[in-house]
Amino acid sequence: ANQARNSQAVCCYFAMAMTKVGRGFQSRVDKLNAFVGKSAVGRYFKLDARNSCFTRELRAGTATFLTMAYILAVNASILTDSGGPCTVADCTPTCSDSSVAASLCQGRSANGTLLSLV
């Protein structure tokens, strides 16, 4: 019973310490948001008028950047695995030869449409 009370006390002290850390961190975030909101950057992006704050926009921008980076990194692999027939090598040799007229540089798209240089 005594050991259970001690572990509860330790747990309580830990929770109180984390609450203090959380409050200190939150006050710093609030100060940062207030500072940036009043700065030229905050006025330019109208953070207060749009009822937003710097840290929220920073999180949103980071999530968007990471999503786009993932899409760019994985997109080539997805397209390669799809079995698409068109590659740059299919078109380049004929069209880059200077003895071939530009009007003869043609090809077909995946759905059969004739493509040519204009």
CNS distance restraints for C-alpha pairs under 8 A (distance, minus, plus):
assign (resid   1 and name CA) (resid   5 and name CA) 6.39 0.50 0.50
assign (resid   2 and name CA) (resid   6 and name CA) 6.29 0.50 0.50
assign (resid   3 and name CA) (resid   7 and name CA) 6.25 0.50 0.50
assign (resid   4 and name CA) (resid   8 and name CA) 6.18 0.50 0.50
assign (resid   5 and name CA) (resid   9 and name CA) 6.11 0.50 0.50
assign (resid   6 and name CA) (resid  10 and name CA) 6.18 0.50 0.50
assign (resid   7 and name CA) (resid  11 and name CA) 6.06 0.50 0.50
assign (resid   8 and name CA) (resid  12 and name CA) 6.08 0.50 0.50
assign (resid   9 and name CA) (resid  13 and name CA) 6.15 0.50 0.50
assign (resid  10 and name CA) (resid  14 and name CA) 6.08 0.50 0.50
assign (resid  11 and name CA) (resid  15 and name CA) 6.17 0.50 0.50
assign (resid  12 and name CA) (resid  16 and name CA) 6.20 0.50 0.50
assign (resid  13 and name CA) (resid  17 and name CA) 6.12 0.50 0.50
assign (resid  14 and name CA) (resid  18 and name CA) 6.14 0.50 0.50
assign (resid  15 and name CA) (resid  19 and name CA) 6.12 0.50 0.50
assign (resid  16 and name CA) (resid  20 and name CA) 6.33 0.50 0.50
assign (resid  17 and name CA) (resid  21 and name CA) 6.28 0.50 0.50
assign (resid  18 and name CA) (resid  22 and name CA) 5.96 0.50 0.50
assign (resid  19 and name CA) (resid  23 and name CA) 6.09 0.50 0.50
assign (resid  20 and name CA) (resid  24 and name CA) 6.14 0.50 0.50
assign (resid  21 and name CA) (resid  25 and name CA) 6.11 0.50 0.50
assign (resid  22 and name CA) (resid  26 and name CA) 5.99 0.50 0.50
assign (resid  23 and name CA) (resid  27 and name CA) 6.07 0.50 0.50
assign (resid  24 and name CA) (resid  28 and name CA) 6.39 0.50 0.50
assign (resid  25 and name CA) (resid  29 and name CA) 6.28 0.50 0.50
assign (resid  26 and name CA) (resid  30 and name CA) 6.09 0.50 0.50
assign (resid  27 and name CA) (resid  31 and name CA) 6.13 0.50 0.50
assign (resid  28 and name CA) (resid  32 and name CA) 6.13 0.50 0.50
assign (resid  29 and name CA) (resid  33 and name CA) 6.13 0.50 0.50
assign (resid  29 and name CA) (resid  55 and name CA) 7.55 0.50 0.50
assign (resid  30 and name CA) (resid  34 and name CA) 6.13 0.50 0.50
assign (resid  31 and name CA) (resid  35 and name CA) 6.06 0.50 0.50
assign (resid  32 and name CA) (resid  36 and name CA) 6.12 0.50 0.50
assign (resid  32 and name CA) (resid  54 and name CA) 7.81 0.50 0.50
assign (resid  33 and name CA) (resid  37 and name CA) 5.84 0.50 0.50
assign (resid  33 and name CA) (resid  53 and name CA) 5.76 0.50 0.50
assign (resid  33 and name CA) (resid  54 and name CA) 5.36 0.50 0.50
assign (resid  33 and name CA) (resid  55 and name CA) 6.62 0.50 0.50
assign (resid  34 and name CA) (resid  38 and name CA) 6.31 0.50 0.50
assign (resid  35 and name CA) (resid  39 and name CA) 6.28 0.50 0.50
assign (resid  36 and name CA) (resid  40 and name CA) 7.80 0.50 0.50
assign (resid  36 and name CA) (resid  41 and name CA) 6.63 0.50 0.50
assign (resid  36 and name CA) (resid  42 and name CA) 5.43 0.50 0.50
assign (resid  36 and name CA) (resid  54 and name CA) 6.53 0.50 0.50
assign (resid  37 and name CA) (resid  41 and name CA) 7.30 0.50 0.50
assign (resid  37 and name CA) (resid  42 and name CA) 4.16 0.50 0.50
assign (resid  37 and name CA) (resid  43 and name CA) 6.68 0.50 0.50
assign (resid  37 and name CA) (resid  46 and name CA) 7.98 0.50 0.50
assign (resid  37 and name CA) (resid  47 and name CA) 6.04 0.50 0.50
assign (resid  37 and name CA) (resid  48 and name CA) 6.43 0.50 0.50
assign (resid  37 and name CA) (resid  53 and name CA) 6.86 0.50 0.50
assign (resid  37 and name CA) (resid  54 and name CA) 7.04 0.50 0.50
assign (resid  38 and name CA) (resid  42 and name CA) 5.76 0.50 0.50
assign (resid  38 and name CA) (resid  43 and name CA) 6.55 0.50 0.50
assign (resid  39 and name CA) (resid  43 and name CA) 6.30 0.50 0.50
assign (resid  40 and name CA) (resid  44 and name CA) 5.94 0.50 0.50
assign (resid  41 and name CA) (resid  45 and name CA) 6.22 0.50 0.50
assign (resid  42 and name CA) (resid  46 and name CA) 5.67 0.50 0.50
assign (resid  42 and name CA) (resid  47 and name CA) 5.34 0.50 0.50
assign (resid  42 and name CA) (resid  48 and name CA) 7.46 0.50 0.50
assign (resid  42 and name CA) (resid  54 and name CA) 7.74 0.50 0.50
assign (resid  43 and name CA) (resid  47 and name CA) 6.72 0.50 0.50
assign (resid  43 and name CA) (resid  48 and name CA) 7.88 0.50 0.50
assign (resid  46 and name CA) (resid  50 and name CA) 6.13 0.50 0.50
assign (resid  47 and name CA) (resid  51 and name CA) 6.15 0.50 0.50
assign (resid  47 and name CA) (resid  52 and name CA) 5.02 0.50 0.50
assign (resid  47 and name CA) (resid  53 and name CA) 5.72 0.50 0.50
assign (resid  47 and name CA) (resid  54 and name CA) 7.37 0.50 0.50
assign (resid  48 and name CA) (resid  52 and name CA) 5.98 0.50 0.50
assign (resid  48 and name CA) (resid  53 and name CA) 7.10 0.50 0.50
assign (resid  52 and name CA) (resid  56 and name CA) 6.89 0.50 0.50
assign (resid  52 and name CA) (resid  57 and name CA) 7.32 0.50 0.50
assign (resid  53 and name CA) (resid  57 and name CA) 6.35 0.50 0.50
assign (resid  54 and name CA) (resid  58 and name CA) 5.99 0.50 0.50
assign (resid  55 and name CA) (resid  59 and name CA) 6.14 0.50 0.50
assign (resid  56 and name CA) (resid  60 and name CA) 6.22 0.50 0.50
assign (resid  57 and name CA) (resid  61 and name CA) 5.98 0.50 0.50
assign (resid  58 and name CA) (resid  62 and name CA) 6.07 0.50 0.50
assign (resid  59 and name CA) (resid  63 and name CA) 6.15 0.50 0.50
assign (resid  60 and name CA) (resid  64 and name CA) 6.16 0.50 0.50
assign (resid  61 and name CA) (resid  65 and name CA) 6.04 0.50 0.50
assign (resid  62 and name CA) (resid  66 and name CA) 6.10 0.50 0.50
assign (resid  63 and name CA) (resid  67 and name CA) 6.08 0.50 0.50
assign (resid  64 and name CA) (resid  68 and name CA) 6.15 0.50 0.50
assign (resid  65 and name CA) (resid  69 and name CA) 6.05 0.50 0.50
assign (resid  66 and name CA) (resid  70 and name CA) 6.11 0.50 0.50
assign (resid  67 and name CA) (resid  71 and name CA) 6.25 0.50 0.50
assign (resid  68 and name CA) (resid  72 and name CA) 6.13 0.50 0.50
assign (resid  69 and name CA) (resid  73 and name CA) 6.09 0.50 0.50
assign (resid  70 and name CA) (resid  74 and name CA) 6.04 0.50 0.50
assign (resid  71 and name CA) (resid  75 and name CA) 5.50 0.50 0.50
assign (resid  72 and name CA) (resid  76 and name CA) 7.33 0.50 0.50
assign (resid  73 and name CA) (resid  77 and name CA) 7.93 0.50 0.50
assign (resid  74 and name CA) (resid  78 and name CA) 6.33 0.50 0.50
assign (resid  75 and name CA) (resid  79 and name CA) 6.18 0.50 0.50
assign (resid  76 and name CA) (resid  80 and name CA) 6.07 0.50 0.50
assign (resid  77 and name CA) (resid  81 and name CA) 6.15 0.50 0.50
assign (resid  78 and name CA) (resid  82 and name CA) 6.25 0.50 0.50
assign (resid  79 and name CA) (resid  83 and name CA) 7.21 0.50 0.50
assign (resid  79 and name CA) (resid  84 and name CA) 6.87 0.50 0.50
assign (resid  80 and name CA) (resid  84 and name CA) 6.79 0.50 0.50
assign (resid  84 and name CA) (resid 110 and name CA) 7.92 0.50 0.50
assign (resid  85 and name CA) (resid 110 and name CA) 7.25 0.50 0.50
assign (resid  86 and name CA) (resid  90 and name CA) 6.63 0.50 0.50
assign (resid  86 and name CA) (resid 109 and name CA) 7.64 0.50 0.50
assign (resid  86 and name CA) (resid 110 and name CA) 7.30 0.50 0.50
assign (resid  87 and name CA) (resid  91 and name CA) 7.37 0.50 0.50
assign (resid  88 and name CA) (resid  92 and name CA) 6.01 0.50 0.50
assign (resid  89 and name CA) (resid  93 and name CA) 6.94 0.50 0.50
assign (resid  91 and name CA) (resid  95 and name CA) 6.43 0.50 0.50
assign (resid  91 and name CA) (resid 107 and name CA) 7.23 0.50 0.50
assign (resid  92 and name CA) (resid  96 and name CA) 5.72 0.50 0.50
assign (resid  93 and name CA) (resid  97 and name CA) 6.45 0.50 0.50
assign (resid  94 and name CA) (resid 100 and name CA) 7.24 0.50 0.50
assign (resid  94 and name CA) (resid 105 and name CA) 6.65 0.50 0.50
assign (resid  95 and name CA) (resid 100 and name CA) 7.12 0.50 0.50
assign (resid  95 and name CA) (resid 102 and name CA) 7.17 0.50 0.50
assign (resid  95 and name CA) (resid 105 and name CA) 5.37 0.50 0.50
assign (resid 100 and name CA) (resid 104 and name CA) 6.78 0.50 0.50
assign (resid 100 and name CA) (resid 105 and name CA) 7.44 0.50 0.50
assign (resid 101 and name CA) (resid 105 and name CA) 6.98 0.50 0.50
assign (resid 102 and name CA) (resid 117 and name CA) 6.42 0.50 0.50
assign (resid 103 and name CA) (resid 116 and name CA) 7.01 0.50 0.50
assign (resid 103 and name CA) (resid 117 and name CA) 6.33 0.50 0.50
assign (resid 103 and name CA) (resid 118 and name CA) 7.33 0.50 0.50
assign (resid 104 and name CA) (resid 116 and name CA) 7.58 0.50 0.50
assign (resid 105 and name CA) (resid 116 and name CA) 5.94 0.50 0.50
assign (resid 105 and name CA) (resid 117 and name CA) 6.37 0.50 0.50
assign (resid 106 and name CA) (resid 114 and name CA) 7.04 0.50 0.50
assign (resid 106 and name CA) (resid 115 and name CA) 5.49 0.50 0.50
assign (resid 106 and name CA) (resid 116 and name CA) 4.27 0.50 0.50
assign (resid 106 and name CA) (resid 117 and name CA) 6.87 0.50 0.50
assign (resid 107 and name CA) (resid 114 and name CA) 5.88 0.50 0.50
assign (resid 107 and name CA) (resid 115 and name CA) 5.10 0.50 0.50
assign (resid 107 and name CA) (resid 116 and name CA) 6.41 0.50 0.50
assign (resid 108 and name CA) (resid 112 and name CA) 5.39 0.50 0.50
assign (resid 108 and name CA) (resid 113 and name CA) 5.42 0.50 0.50
assign (resid 108 and name CA) (resid 114 and name CA) 4.58 0.50 0.50
assign (resid 108 and name CA) (resid 115 and name CA) 5.57 0.50 0.50
assign (resid 109 and name CA) (resid 113 and name CA) 5.27 0.50 0.50
assign (resid 109 and name CA) (resid 114 and name CA) 6.55 0.50 0.50
assign (resid 109 and name CA) (resid 115 and name CA) 6.81 0.50 0.50
